[in-house]
Amino acid sequence: MSLLNFETAELARRGAPHTAREIAQQPEVWRTVHALVQSQRAAIDAFLQPLLALPDLRIVLTGAGSSAFIGQCLTPALLQRLGAKPGIRVEAIATTDIVSNPAQCLQPGVPTLLVSFARSGNSPESLAAVELADATVRECHHLAVTCAADGTLARRLGGRGRAHVLLLPDETHDRAFAMTSSFTGMLLAAAWAFGLALPSAEALGDAARQLLATEAARLDALNAVSFERVVVLGSNGLQGLAKEAALKVLELSDGRLVALADSPLGFRHGPKTVLNDRTLVLIVLSNDSYTRRYDLDLLRELRRQGRGRIVALSTSALNAEDALAADDVLLDLPVNAPDLALAPVALVFAQCLALLASLKLGITPDNPSASGTVTRVVSGVIIHPLATSAP
């Protein structure tokens, strides 16, 4: 296997074989995940359709860390899909918030579908959120989207009432520290499970393959610049993508690159002070024609002010007055594709950028935390009994 001009032996020597493979395999993984969802279509519909018919259903998309950002990517698209049902609510709430603030996150009298995203299914907060929801909400249903058949979450919810486990293929269960295939695999699995409109798995995979094949030189050029800060911007569901992309840079650089995420409109309200001449800004332009106007306004402003290096990722050439810059990336997706379709493809670019930055810094990407400050499955979390949690 080669990725970004690195051969297998070189990636192994530098501690990156799993991370590189799990980035490169995503186009094929997406096709496998789509086939899996289609093969389980009847069972998924039998579980979801009666719930979606409830007039007051509350859907809570949850996970910790990267898994929480999956829900943030999905929420706008799912709200739009279910918009004709005014009583239904869709919210992305991290398990870390549910566990520490259950009374503010869970509503006992409201029928709830808790959609849990979990790579391993062993994170303490993922398991505690399920238990708290069951203990707090009178009618709670569970959809678990997970990558590990032997994970505690899959075993705990498998075969029980009011629950369905969507277990993804083993190749989505990343062996490396950073979530890559697992993130995009779970994101697309949930989108297809809920019937969200997307280009075909083949079209998404082809767009990612083209990016991997054609963007190595651009990524090398960006990586050659000594950045100390990275900003990722996206509107609506693309803000969830921006958070995940920024986290990949932070994780794989072992915190040596400062990375933050925001929306293009929100960025002006204080966070923009992070810009200096050693800042890289990635802005993923929305395909929504109205939202895109705001994205382009900020893009013009940033380029006019000339602080940092600005890279736009877009499915089409910019407006007539906005010529493509040398660093800009065209994503091979239809210009009318929903923003949710941009997320996995644009994320592949950010994952590659983070991998290259990690290698440049002499870090081993498969296990980037030299100090052990963070671990692949979070440790050190104490789940306090709810009845005794008050001081």
N, C-alpha and C positions, 0 to 999 in steps of 0.2 A: 504494500500500500504506500502511496505517496500523497502528501497533502501540502499545498503551498510550497512546492519545490523541496520538501523534505522527504527523504526515503525512509522506509521502515526501520532500518538499522540506526539511522541518525535519531529518529524519534525515540526509539527504545533507549539509546545511550543517554539521551537528555531527559529521560523520565516523563515522556509524553505519549507513549503508545496508545493508552486507553483513551485519553482526551482526544487525540487526533482521529482515531478510528471512530469514536462516537460522534464527532462532528461530521466526518465525511460520509458516514453511513445513513444520515438522516433522509435523503431522498428515497432510498429503498425502504427504510423503516416506515415512512409515512404511507407507502403503498401497502405494506404488510398490515399496518394498523387499520387502514381503511377496509381491507378485506376482512379483518377480524370483526370490526363493527358490523359490516354487512352480514357476516355469517351469524351474528347474534341479534340481527335486527328484530326478529319476532319477540325474543325475550326482553330486549331493551324496551320496545314499544309497549309490551304487556305491563312492564313496570312503570314506565313514565307516563303513558297517556292518561290513565285514570287520575294520576296526581295533577297533571297539567289541566285537567278538566275541573279541578276544585276552584271555586271562584275566589277564594282568599288564600291561596297557597303562597307561602314565602319560600323562595329558593335562596339558600345561603351557600356560596361557593367558598371553600375554605382550604387552607393548607398553611404551611410554615415556610418562610423564606421564599425561595423560588416558586414553590408550589402555591403560595399565596398570590403571586403575580399572575399565575394562570387564570385564576378567577377574575382578576382585574382586567385581563385581556378579553375575557369572554362576556363580562357583564353587559357592556353596551349592546353587543350583537344579540345577546339573549333577550334583553329588554325589548329591542326592536322586533325580534321574532315573536314575542308574546304580547306585543303592545295592544293587540285587539282585545285582550282580557284585562280590563282595568283593575281588577282586584289583585292580580298577581304581582308580587314584588320579587326583584332579583337583586341580591347584594353580595359583594365580595367582602368577607370578614376573615381575617387571618385567625388560625387556631390559637396563635399566641395572644390575641385579644379575647377570644372566647374563653380561654382557660383562666386568664387573669381577671376578666370582667364578665362573667356569665350573665349576671342580672341585667347588664346593659346591652348584651348582644343577643340573648335568647328571649323569645316571647312565649310563655307557657300556653296561652290559649289560641295560638295561631298555628294551623297545620304547616309543617316545615319539611322541606327536603334539604338535607345537609349533603352537599356534594363535596366529598373529601378527595383532594389530590395528594398523593404520597408516592414518592419513588420507592422507598423501602417499606413503608407502612410500620416502621418501628419508632418513629419520633414520639417522645412522650406526649407532646401537645396534641398530635393527631389522634392518639388513642384517648386522651383525656377529654378532648372536644366531643367525641362521639358519646362518651359516658355522661358528660354534663348535659348534652342535648337530650339524651334519653331520660335522664333524671329530671330535667326541667320542663321539657315540652311534652304536652299530653299526647299529641299525635306527631311523632317524628319519624321520618323515613330517611333512608341513607342510600346514596349512590357513591360507591368508592371507586375511584379511577386510580389504579396503582400498577406498579411494574414488578412486584415481587410476590410470587405465589406463596412463598413461605413467610412473608411478612405478617406481623401480628394483626394488622388491620384487615388484610384479606382473610385470614383465618377466623378472626372474630366476627366478621360480618357475613362470611360465606355461608349460605344455606339457612340463614335466619329470616324470620318474617320482617316485612317492611324494609328490606334491604336488597340491593343488587350490587355485585362486585364486577366491575369491568376490568379484567386482568389483561394487561398488555403483554405482547411478546417479550421473551427474555432479553432480546437485544436492546430493549428500551431501558433495562435496568443497568444504568451506567455503573461501570466499575471505577471510573475516575472520581475524584472529589467533586468536581463541578457538574451540575446537571446540564446536559445538552440534549441528547436523544430523548431522555425522560421528559424534559420540559415540553419540547415540541410534540412528542408522541402523545402525552396526556392532553395537551391543548387541543390537538386535532381530534383525538378520540372523543372528547367531550363535545366538541363542535358537531361532529358527525352523529353522535348519539342523540343530541337534541335537534338534529335536522337543520342546522344552520347552513345557509347557502354559501358554498365555497367553490372555487375552481376544483377540478378533479385532482385526485391524489397524484396522478401522472403529471398534470400541469404544474402543481406546486413543486414536485420533485424535479421536473425539468428546469424550473426557474432556479432552484438551489444548485443543481448540477452546473448550470451555465455560470452562476456566480463563482462557484468553486474553481471552475476551469479558466475563467477569464479575469478574475480580480486579484490573482496572486501578485502581479506587479504593482498594482495600486496599493494593496495592503503592505507590501514590502516598503514602498515609498513612504507611506504614512508611518510605519514602524521605525523608519530610519530617523525620523524627527524625535528629538528628546522631549516627549511630552511628560508633564508632571500631573496634569489634570485631564479628565475626560468627562464630557457632559453629553448625555443622550436625551433627546427631546422627542415627544410624540403626543398627539392629541387623542382624546377618547380612549379606546382600548389600546391604542398604541402607546399610551403612557405606561400601561402594564408591561409592554414590551421594553420600553425605555428603562424601567426599573430592573428588569431581568438582565438587560444588556450591561447596564452599569455595574450590577452585582458581579457579573462574569469578569469584568475588568478588575474589580476590587479583589475578588477571590483569587484569580489566577496570578495577579501581581503581588499576592500576599500583603495587600494594603499599601504597597509602595507607590501605586498610582491612586490618587484621589479620584473617585468617580461619583457622579450624582446624576439624578434623572428628574425631569419635570415635564410639564406641558409647555408648548411654545408661548402661550399667553401667560402662564404662571411664571415663566422664567424671568420676566422683566421685574417681577415684584420681589426683588431682593436677591434671589439666587444668582442673578446675572453678575453680581459682584465677584464671582469666582473666576471670571474670565481674565486671563493674562496672555502673554505672548507664547506661553508653553501649554496652552489648552487646546485640546481637540474636541470639536463639537460635531456630533452626529445628529442630524435631524431627519426623522422619517416622515415624509410628506404624506398627508392623508389623501385618499382617493375621493373622499367626499368633497364635492366642488365648493360647498360653502365653507367647510372647515379648512380646506386647503388655502383659502384666501388669507386666513390668519397665519397659517404656517409660512406662507410665502412672504408675508409682511415681516415676520421676524427674520427669515432668511436674508432678505434684502438689508435689513437693519444691521445684522451681524456682519455681513460682508462690507457694508459701507463703513462701519466703525473699525473694521480691520484688526480686531483682537482675537488671536488664536487662529486655528485652521478649521475651516467649516466644510463639512461633507454632507450633502443632501442625498438621501436615498429615496428614489421615486420610481413610479411605474411608467412615467412619461416624461418627455422633455418639458422643461419649465415654460412658464408663460413667455410670450414674445419678447418682453423686456427683460427676461431673466435667462440669459444664456447659461448653458451648462458649464460649470467650472471643471477643470481637469480632474479634480478629486471626486466629483459627483458619480453616483452609482445608479444605473438604470436597472430596475428589477424587471425581469421578463415575465410580467403578469399583466392581465388585461387592465386597461385604465378604468374600467368600471367594476373591477374586483372589490369586494368589501375590504375594509381596513384589516379585518381579522385575517384575511389571506396574506397580507403583507407581513404579519408578525413572524411566522416561522422562517420565512425566507430572509427578511432583514436581520433576524437574529443570527442566522448562519454567518453573516458578514461580521457581526459583533463578536461572535464566538471565536472566529478566526483572528480577529484583531487582538482579542484578549490572549489567545494562545501565543501569538507572535510576541506580544509584549512580555509575557511570562518567560519565554525562551530568551529574549534579549536581556532580561534582568538576571539570567542565570538561575531561575527558579525551576523546579521540577513540576510541571503542570498537573500531573496525576496526583500529586500530594503536595500542594503549594505551601501549606502552613508549616514552615520549618519549626516553629515554636510549639506547635500543637495547640495554639490558641483556639482554633476551630477544628471540628472533626466532620467527617462525611455524614454521619448520623449524630445529631447534636447530643451532647452529654452534659451532665451536671444539673439537669432540670429536676427540681423537686415539685411534685404535684401535691398541693396541700388539700386536705379534705375540705369540701365546701362548707360543711357545718361549723368548722373551727377556723375558717379563714379570716374572720373579722378579728381585729386586735382586741 
